[in-house]
Amino acid sequence: MSAGQWAVVLGSSSGTGAAIAVEAARSRGLDVFGVHRGRYLEQAQQVERDVAAAGRRIVMYRGDAGTSEGAAQGADALLSAAGPCSVKLFVHSLASGSVGHFLPGEKEPLHPKQFERTFNAMAHSFVYWVQALVARDLLAPQARLLGLTNPLTESLLHNTGLITAAKAALEIYVRHLAIELGPRGHRVNLLKFGTVMTPALQHVYSAEALARLESAHARMNPAGRMCTVQEVARFVSVLVGDNVDWFNGATIDFTGGMTLRLLDLVLNEPR
């Protein structure tokens, strides 16, 4: 077992999770226990190098973080690596959801297995991991537990109903866990931010589609650009500090005014 405080990041091999893992090591001096499925091995190796360059230890654990069994197995591995009362920061950065419609149309409607997988990965697994961490006494004093969400719960994007429902469930889980863990000194919050450019996004969309996406976000965001994963990571590191320990059960808006601008675009659209 190893002394020190750790950041546990689910979905740590690329994108937002990777940036958070590296920033936690650099600015907060946390060792990192990253969980990933092995899809982005080169990016995962880069995270290992970046954390090591910051002078911190890192364990990149390969497994399915989106199930109760995966959470239990991952927490056992974490206990062996870090020891009890070691987790200062826990970040749930899993993005494994299905898009589609609920009713038949041009394509088949969403299947029950897609419901199960999406809710497990994007909502239920947050609870599974918290249960596993608490059962093994892994949380450090005044630990910070953070879920990630997006503005879809405030709008309607035609084929994302299932993902949106899972994110809404995650928000409810965060609130209830904030109440349950609050007396123990821990804080549980949800960070909401807009679209960021990630390897997963680049894998799904063509270069032309990505260019349209960036152009659309330039219009939606008052700053005239998309948010970056580094900006999200830096703010997560702020939430580890003592000066923000009154945040609890909160959905923190880090959209840069994106939702306000969406309404403005609709109201002022030429007719």
C-alpha positions in Angstrom: 0.0 0.0 0.0 1.1 3.5 -0.8 0.8 6.7 1.3 -0.5 9.9 -0.3 -3.7 11.2 -1.8 -5.1 10.0 -5.2 -7.3 11.1 -8.0 -9.5 8.4 -9.4 -10.7 9.2 -12.9 -13.1 7.0 -14.8 -12.5 7.3 -18.6 -9.0 8.6 -18.2 -7.4 7.5 -21.4 -8.4 10.4 -23.6 -10.4 13.6 -23.8 -11.7 15.3 -20.7 -10.9 12.5 -18.4 -7.3 12.4 -19.5 -6.9 16.2 -19.1 -8.4 16.0 -15.6 -6.0 13.2 -14.6 -2.9 15.2 -15.8 -4.1 18.4 -14.3 -4.8 16.8 -10.9 -1.2 15.5 -10.8 0.3 18.8 -12.0 -1.6 21.4 -10.0 -2.8 19.4 -7.0 0.0 16.9 -6.5 -2.3 13.9 -6.6 -1.3 10.5 -7.7 -3.6 9.1 -10.3 -5.6 5.9 -10.6 -7.1 6.0 -14.1 -9.7 3.5 -15.4 -10.2 2.9 -19.1 -11.3 0.2 -21.5 -8.2 0.1 -23.7 -9.8 1.8 -26.7 -7.2 4.7 -26.8 -4.0 2.9 -25.8 -1.6 5.6 -27.3 -3.4 8.4 -25.5 -3.4 6.3 -22.3 0.4 5.9 -22.5 0.7 9.7 -23.0 -1.3 10.3 -19.8 1.1 8.0 -18.0 4.1 10.0 -19.3 2.5 13.3 -18.4 1.6 12.3 -14.9 5.1 10.8 -14.4 6.6 14.0 -15.7 4.7 15.9 -13.0 6.4 13.7 -10.4 3.4 11.7 -9.4 2.5 8.0 -9.4 0.0 6.6 -11.8 -1.9 3.3 -12.2 -3.8 2.9 -15.5 -6.3 0.2 -14.7 -7.9 -1.5 -17.7 -11.5 -2.6 -17.2 -15.2 -1.9 -17.6 -16.0 0.9 -15.2 -19.7 1.0 -16.2 -21.0 -2.0 -14.3 -21.3 -2.9 -10.6 -18.9 -5.8 -11.0 -16.4 -3.5 -12.7 -16.7 -1.0 -10.0 -16.0 -3.6 -7.3 -13.0 -5.0 -9.2 -11.6 -1.6 -9.8 -12.0 -0.5 -6.2 -10.2 -3.7 -5.1 -7.3 -2.8 -7.4 -7.3 0.8 -6.1 -7.2 -0.4 -2.5 -4.1 -2.5 -3.3 -2.4 0.4 -5.0 -3.3 3.3 -2.9 -4.5 2.0 0.5 -7.4 3.1 2.6 -8.5 6.8 3.1 -6.5 7.8 0.0 -9.0 9.1 -2.6 -9.2 12.9 -2.5 -10.8 13.3 -5.9 -13.2 11.0 -7.8 -14.3 12.0 -11.3 -16.9 10.1 -13.3 -16.0 10.8 -17.0 -17.7 7.9 -18.8 -19.3 8.6 -22.2 -20.8 5.4 -23.5 -24.3 6.0 -24.6 -26.6 5.1 -27.5 -28.2 7.7 -29.8 -31.5 7.0 -31.6 -35.2 7.5 -31.3 -37.7 5.8 -28.9 -40.3 5.1 -31.7 -39.8 3.4 -35.0 -39.1 5.5 -38.1 -36.3 5.4 -40.7 -34.4 3.2 -38.2 -35.3 0.7 -35.5 -36.1 2.3 -32.1 -33.7 2.0 -29.2 -33.4 -1.5 -27.8 -33.7 -2.3 -24.1 -30.1 -3.4 -24.1 -29.1 0.1 -25.2 -31.1 1.5 -22.3 -29.3 -0.7 -19.9 -25.9 0.0 -21.2 -26.4 3.7 -21.4 -27.8 4.1 -17.9 -25.2 1.8 -16.4 -22.3 3.7 -18.0 -23.6 7.3 -17.7 -25.6 7.2 -14.4 -25.8 4.0 -12.3 -22.0 3.5 -12.3 -21.5 6.7 -10.4 -23.4 5.1 -7.5 -21.7 1.8 -8.0 -18.3 3.4 -7.6 -19.2 5.5 -4.7 -20.6 2.4 -2.9 -17.4 0.5 -3.7 -15.2 3.4 -2.4 -17.1 3.8 0.8 -17.3 0.0 1.5 -13.5 -0.2 1.3 -12.9 3.0 3.3 -11.1 4.5 0.4 -12.3 8.1 0.6 -9.8 10.6 2.2 -11.1 13.3 4.6 -13.1 15.9 2.7 -13.0 14.0 -0.5 -14.5 15.5 -3.7 -16.7 13.4 -5.9 -17.7 14.8 -9.3 -20.0 13.8 -12.1 -19.9 15.4 -15.6 -22.9 16.4 -17.6 -23.9 18.7 -20.5 -26.6 21.2 -21.5 -28.7 18.5 -23.2 -30.9 18.3 -20.1 -32.0 21.9 -20.9 -32.6 21.4 -24.6 -33.8 18.9 -27.1 -31.3 17.3 -29.6 -33.4 15.0 -31.7 -31.6 11.7 -31.2 -30.1 12.0 -27.7 -33.2 11.3 -25.6 -31.6 8.3 -23.9 -28.3 10.0 -23.1 -30.3 13.0 -21.8 -32.4 10.8 -19.5 -29.3 9.1 -18.1 -27.7 12.5 -17.4 -30.9 13.6 -15.6 -30.7 10.5 -13.5 -27.0 11.2 -12.7 -28.0 14.7 -11.4 -30.5 13.1 -9.0 -27.9 10.6 -7.8 -25.5 13.4 -7.1 -28.0 15.3 -5.0 -28.9 12.3 -2.9 -25.3 11.2 -2.4 -24.4 14.8 -1.4 -26.9 14.4 1.4 -25.7 11.0 2.4 -22.0 11.8 2.3 -22.3 15.4 3.6 -22.2 14.5 7.3 -18.9 12.6 6.7 -17.3 15.7 5.3 -17.3 14.8 1.6 -18.7 16.8 -1.2 -20.6 15.5 -4.3 -21.2 17.8 -7.3 -22.0 17.8 -11.0 -20.1 19.8 -13.5 -22.0 20.9 -16.6 -20.1 22.0 -19.7 -20.7 22.2 -23.4 -19.1 20.2 -26.3 -15.3 19.8 -26.2 -13.1 18.4 -28.9 -12.0 14.9 -28.0 -10.7 11.8 -29.8 -14.1 10.2 -29.4 -15.8 13.1 -31.2 -13.2 13.0 -33.9 -13.8 9.3 -34.3 -17.5 9.7 -34.8 -17.6 12.7 -37.1 -15.9 13.5 -40.4 -13.5 16.5 -40.7 -16.3 18.4 -42.6 -18.8 17.6 -39.8 -16.3 18.7 -37.1 -15.8 22.0 -38.9 -19.6 22.6 -38.9 -19.7 21.7 -35.3 -17.0 24.2 -34.4 -18.7 26.9 -36.4 -22.0 26.2 -34.7 -20.4 26.5 -31.3 -18.7 29.7 -32.3 -22.2 31.1 -32.8 -23.7 29.5 -29.6 -20.9 30.5 -27.2 -20.6 34.2 -26.2 -16.8 33.7 -26.3 -17.1 32.8 -30.0 -15.4 29.4 -29.6 -15.7 25.9 -28.1 -14.6 25.2 -24.5 -11.4 23.1 -24.2 -10.7 20.0 -22.2 -7.9 21.9 -20.5 -10.3 24.6 -19.3 -12.5 21.9 -17.8 -9.6 20.2 -16.2 -8.3 23.4 -14.6 -11.7 24.1 -13.1 -11.9 20.6 -11.7 -8.6 21.1 -9.9 -10.1 24.3 -8.4 -12.9 22.2 -6.9 -10.4 20.2 -5.0 -9.4 23.3 -3.0 -10.6 24.2 0.5 -12.0 27.5 -0.7 -14.9 25.9 -2.6 -15.8 23.2 -0.1 -19.3 24.7 0.4 -20.3 23.4 -3.1 -22.4 20.3 -2.4 -25.2 18.7 -4.4 -24.7 21.4 -6.9 -24.9 21.3 -10.7 -22.2 23.8 -11.5 -22.7 25.7 -14.8 -19.4 25.8 -16.7 -21.0 26.3 -20.2 -19.6 29.8 -20.6 -23.1 31.2 -21.2 -23.8 28.7 -24.0 -27.4 28.0 -22.9 -28.1 31.8 -22.7 -26.8 32.2 -26.2 -28.9 29.3 -27.5 -32.1 31.1 -26.4 -30.8 34.4 -27.9 -30.2 32.7 -31.3 -33.7 31.2 -31.3 -35.4 34.5 -30.3 -33.5 36.5 -32.9 -33.4 34.0 -35.7 -34.5 35.7 -39.0 -38.0 34.7 -40.1 
